[in-house]
Every structure is written in structure tokens, then in C-alpha cells.
Amino acid sequence: MNRKLPDWLKPPAPRARHLRELGRELAEMGLHTVCQSARCPNIGDCFARRTATFMIMGDICTRDCRFCAVSHGRPGPLDPGEPARVAQAARRLGLRYVVVTSVTRDDLPDGGAQHFALTIAAIRDFQPGARVEVLVPDFRGDEAALGVVLSAAPEVFGHNVETVPRLYPAARPQADYRRSLRVLARAREQSPQTITKSGFMVGLGETRSEVFALLAELREAEVQIVTIGQYLAPSNEHLPVAEYVPPEVFAEYESRAREMGFAQVFAGPLVRSSYHAEEVAAGLNPQPGRGITHVAEDDPAP
């Protein structure tokens, strides 16, 4: 049974007008967002700033991760008009930093890599000068598919490890921790100029030593940006929350990660991998719901 939320995990109540207005615009354009599909607690903040993380290739995932609110099952065919609609939405919203993620599409030969590349290219055409961050699935470890995405030259390449390896059988039974690490390491090797990013949740039953070991392995893979947030169960059918990690522990994780050499760390109870992505990539320290602060001068920026 999930516990009562502590005060530090209660985001400001979203304004219905913001949710309604941007939600309607996105629906009119036939687009999905991870903000809506994954029931992100920060949706009110992001929609109020008229920003969102686009989720391409439909809203049905071929995998059934026990922590995720996105629907799973048999997805439909790819929509060839979707890349252009994402780009048009980015222009309509005036986005100078566009974040694109997807469901996992194990049913596709390339896992949807070409669709990612087409979406990046469309954004370049419709919104020149915009920076693009992608958050991709593991493509089942296919390095050719990885190369297709990287050849489209996103500024930031993200792939989340989600949790410590011991918890993969319970949380991500169709994924593989070592494969995810290889995806991140190969991305760095294939495209050294691209910033690499990963994120994971705490509160699933991991130990601090496991978190430190995970951070160390992400650094070995030369990941430059890491995000750490609290797991929140989307429903009673999902994995229960084992612990609500207090803010001081997130501060400890952030401090240790910086000591390890990550260029940027964003850690906190309400942090999600795409939350304030533009500020994080720019080397700023966002404060959930309260704007941003500059990092200290001796903190490296990616």
C-alpha cells in the first residue's frame, strides 16, 4: 500500500485553464505528451510555461514496466505526418528547446529510430535554431538504430536507466540494465559532440550504496547529465512506493554525483528526466515550480 504523500512531494495545484488550453491545442494537433500519458506531477508547472515533452509513435507501449502509467499493448502503425506536426507544434508554442521521447516500439525493425530522425529533421526545418533533446528507448541494443538517431544530430541524447540493476526484474522485466548502459556508452563513442543524459528513480527499495554504484557506472559510460527523482506509483496496480526519500538525501546524491564528475545534476523529489530540460542542459539549477538559479562558477556546464 502506498503511503500518504509528505509535504515535500505536493506540487502546487495546477491551474485548470493551463491544463485545458494547452491540452486542447495538443489534441487538435493530434499529438501525445509524456506529461499527460505518464501522469507527471509537474504538468501544471510545464503547461503553465507552455512547454511539454512530445511523445511520438503513439501512446501504446510494447513493454509493460511496472512503474509506468503509459498504456501497453499492441500499438498501431506509425503516422508519417507526426514528425511535421511535432515541429509545427514546437513553432506554434515558440519552443527554442524541444524535447522528444517515445513509447518503446519493439514491434518495429529499427525500434522507431528513423521516426526519431525524421522528427528531429522536421524540427530543424520548422523551428530553425531550436535545440533538440531526445529521450529514447534502448532499441534492443541495435547500434545501427542508435546511429540513425545520432546522425540527425540532437544536441542532447537521453536514455534512462530508471532504477538500480537489482530491481530490474520487478520494475523493468523486459529491459536490461547492462544493455541500457551500453546504449549510453555507444552514443558517446559514436557522437562525442552530443551531450548524453540519463535518469533514474529512487524510493523503489534501493539502498544508498546501490545508488552510488549506479552513479559510478553512469560516469564510466561517460554520461554527462543525470536526473534523480522520487518514484510515485501511478495506481494501486503498479509497484508500491517503498520509501519517500527526503530532500536531504537527494542533496546527498546530488553532491556525490557532482564529486564524481557529472557536468550537471538535477535531483529532487519532483524531478523528472525531461523537467526543466532546457535549463539543465544550459548548466542552470532549476527549482521545481520556482524558476531557476545559476550554478556556482566552478560547477562545470556541459
C-alpha positions in Angstrom: 0.0 0.0 0.0 1.4 3.4 -0.9 1.9 5.9 1.9 0.5 9.4 2.4 2.4 12.0 0.5 4.8 14.1 2.6 4.6 17.9 2.2 7.8 18.0 0.1 6.0 15.9 -2.6 3.0 18.1 -3.0 3.4 20.3 -6.1 1.4 23.5 -6.5 -2.1 22.8 -7.7 -2.2 23.2 -11.5 -4.5 25.8 -12.9 -7.3 24.2 -14.8 -7.1 26.9 -17.5 -3.5 26.0 -18.4 -4.2 22.3 -18.5 -7.3 22.8 -20.6 -5.9 25.3 -23.1 -2.6 23.6 -23.9 -4.2 20.1 -23.7 -6.8 21.2 -26.3 -4.1 22.6 -28.6 -2.1 19.4 -28.5 -5.2 17.3 -29.1 -6.1 19.5 -32.1 -2.7 18.8 -33.5 -3.1 15.1 -32.9 -0.1 14.9 -30.5 0.7 13.0 -27.4 2.9 14.2 -24.5 4.6 12.1 -21.8 3.3 14.8 -19.4 -0.2 13.5 -19.9 0.3 9.9 -20.6 2.7 9.3 -17.7 0.7 11.4 -15.3 3.6 13.6 -14.5 3.2 15.6 -11.2 4.8 18.7 -12.9 2.3 19.0 -15.7 0.7 22.1 -14.2 4.1 23.9 -14.0 5.1 22.9 -17.5 1.8 23.6 -19.2 1.7 27.0 -17.5 5.0 27.8 -19.1 3.6 26.4 -22.4 6.1 23.7 -22.7 5.7 19.9 -22.9 7.6 16.8 -23.8 6.3 15.3 -27.1 5.8 11.6 -27.1 5.9 10.1 -30.6 4.9 6.8 -32.2 1.6 6.7 -30.4 0.6 6.3 -26.8 0.7 2.5 -26.5 4.0 0.9 -25.4 5.1 -2.7 -26.3 6.6 -3.1 -22.9 4.9 -3.3 -19.5 7.2 -1.6 -17.0 5.7 -1.9 -13.5 6.3 1.7 -12.6 4.9 3.4 -15.7 1.5 4.9 -16.3 1.7 4.7 -20.1 -0.6 2.2 -21.6 0.9 -1.0 -23.0 -0.3 -3.4 -25.7 -0.2 -3.7 -29.5 0.4 -0.2 -31.0 -0.8 0.9 -34.4 1.3 1.8 -37.4 3.5 4.9 -37.4 1.9 8.1 -38.5 4.0 9.6 -41.3 2.6 13.0 -40.6 3.6 13.1 -37.0 7.1 14.5 -37.3 5.8 17.6 -39.2 3.1 18.1 -36.6 5.6 17.9 -33.7 7.7 20.5 -35.5 4.7 22.7 -36.2 3.7 22.5 -32.5 7.2 23.5 -31.5 6.9 26.6 -33.7 3.4 27.4 -32.6 4.5 27.2 -28.9 7.6 29.2 -29.6 9.9 26.5 -28.2 13.6 27.1 -28.5 14.4 23.8 -26.8 12.3 20.8 -27.9 12.2 17.5 -26.0 11.0 14.4 -27.8 10.5 11.0 -26.3 8.5 7.9 -27.3 6.9 4.7 -26.3 9.0 1.6 -26.8 8.3 0.1 -30.2 9.8 -3.4 -30.1 7.4 -4.3 -33.0 9.3 -2.1 -35.4 12.5 -3.4 -37.1 14.5 -0.3 -36.0 12.6 0.4 -32.9 11.4 3.7 -34.4 14.9 5.2 -34.8 14.1 6.5 -38.3 10.9 8.2 -36.9 13.0 9.9 -34.3 15.4 11.1 -37.0 12.6 12.4 -39.2 11.1 14.3 -36.2 14.5 15.9 -35.5 14.8 16.9 -39.1 11.3 18.4 -39.2 12.0 20.5 -36.1 15.2 21.8 -37.8 13.1 22.8 -40.8 10.1 24.4 -39.0 11.9 25.9 -36.0 15.4 26.8 -37.1 17.8 27.4 -34.3 15.9 25.3 -31.8 17.9 22.8 -29.8 16.6 19.2 -29.6 16.8 16.7 -26.8 15.7 13.2 -27.4 14.8 10.6 -24.7 15.0 7.2 -26.5 14.2 3.6 -25.7 17.0 1.0 -25.8 16.3 -0.1 -29.4 17.0 -3.6 -28.1 20.7 -2.7 -28.2 20.8 -2.2 -32.0 23.8 0.1 -32.7 22.6 0.8 -36.2 19.4 2.2 -34.9 21.3 4.2 -32.4 23.4 5.6 -35.2 20.3 6.7 -37.2 19.2 8.9 -34.3 22.6 10.3 -33.7 23.1 11.1 -37.4 20.2 13.5 -37.0 22.4 15.4 -34.6 20.2 16.1 -31.5 22.0 18.3 -29.0 21.2 16.0 -26.1 20.8 12.3 -26.3 18.9 10.8 -23.3 18.2 7.2 -22.3 17.0 6.4 -18.8 18.3 3.5 -16.7 15.3 4.2 -14.4 16.4 2.1 -11.3 19.3 0.1 -9.9 20.1 -3.2 -11.5 18.8 -5.4 -8.7 15.3 -4.0 -9.1 15.0 -4.5 -12.9 13.2 -7.9 -12.7 10.4 -6.2 -10.7 10.4 -2.8 -12.3 11.6 -3.4 -15.9 11.2 -7.1 -16.7 11.6 -6.6 -20.4 14.6 -4.3 -20.2 18.2 -5.0 -19.4 20.4 -2.7 -17.2 23.7 -3.6 -19.0 22.1 -3.0 -22.3 21.0 0.4 -21.3 24.5 1.3 -20.1 25.9 0.1 -23.4 23.4 2.4 -25.3 24.7 5.4 -23.4 28.3 4.4 -23.8 27.9 3.7 -27.5 26.1 7.0 -28.0 29.1 8.8 -26.5 31.5 6.8 -28.7 29.5 7.3 -31.9 28.9 11.0 -31.4 31.4 12.6 -28.9 29.9 16.1 -29.6 26.5 15.1 -28.4 25.6 15.6 -24.7 24.5 12.3 -23.1 21.9 12.2 -20.3 20.2 9.6 -18.1 17.8 9.5 -15.2 16.5 7.2 -12.5 14.0 7.0 -9.7 14.5 6.4 -6.0 12.0 5.1 -3.5 11.6 1.7 -5.0 13.6 -0.1 -2.4 17.2 0.6 -3.5 19.9 1.3 -1.0 22.2 4.3 -0.9 25.2 2.1 -1.8 23.3 0.9 -4.9 22.6 4.5 -5.9 26.2 5.4 -5.5 27.2 2.3 -7.6 24.7 3.2 -10.3 26.1 6.8 -10.5 29.6 5.4 -10.8 28.6 3.2 -13.7 26.9 6.0 -15.4 30.1 8.0 -15.2 32.1 5.1 -16.5 29.7 5.3 -19.5 30.6 9.0 -19.8 27.1 10.2 -19.1 27.3 14.0 -18.6 23.8 14.9 -17.2 21.9 12.8 -14.6 18.5 13.4 -13.1 17.2 11.7 -9.9 13.6 11.9 -8.8 11.1 10.2 -6.4 9.1 7.3 -7.7 5.3 7.8 -7.4 3.0 4.9 -8.1 0.5 5.8 -10.8 -2.1 3.4 -9.4 -2.6 0.5 -7.0 -1.8 -1.8 -9.9 1.7 -0.6 -10.2 4.7 -1.2 -7.9 4.2 0.3 -4.5 6.4 3.1 -3.2 8.9 1.6 -0.7 10.0 4.9 0.7 9.5 8.7 0.3 13.1 9.9 0.1 13.6 13.1 2.0 15.1 16.2 0.3 18.3 15.9 2.3 19.1 12.5 0.8 18.5 14.0 -2.7 21.0 16.7 -1.8 23.5 14.0 -0.7 23.0 12.2 -4.0 23.5 15.4 -6.0 26.6 16.3 -4.0 28.1 12.8 -4.6 27.2 12.9 -8.3 29.0 16.2 -8.7 32.0 14.9 -7.0 32.1 12.0 -9.5 32.3 14.5 -12.3 28.9 14.8 -13.8 28.6 18.0 -15.8 25.1 18.6 -14.5 22.9 17.0 -11.8 19.2 17.7 -11.2 18.0 15.8 -8.1 14.9 16.3 -6.0 11.6 14.7 -5.1 9.7 16.2 -8.0 12.5 15.9 -10.6 11.7 14.0 -13.8 14.1 13.4 -16.7 12.6 16.0 -19.0 11.6 18.5 -16.4 13.3 21.9 -17.0 15.4 20.2 -19.6 16.4 23.4 -21.3 17.7 24.9 -18.1 19.5 21.7 -17.0 21.3 21.4 -20.4 22.3 25.1 -20.2 24.1 24.4 -16.8 21.4 26.0 -14.6 19.9 24.7 -11.4 16.1 24.7 -11.8 13.9 24.9 -8.6 10.7 22.9 -9.3 7.9 25.3 -9.5 10.1 28.2 -8.5 12.2 29.1 -11.5 16.0 28.6 -11.7 19.2 29.6 -10.1 22.7 29.7 -11.6 25.2 27.1 -10.7 28.4 28.1 -9.0 31.2 29.3 -11.3 33.3 26.2 -10.5 30.4 23.8 -11.5 31.1 22.6 -15.0 28.4 23.0 -17.6 28.0 20.6 -20.5 
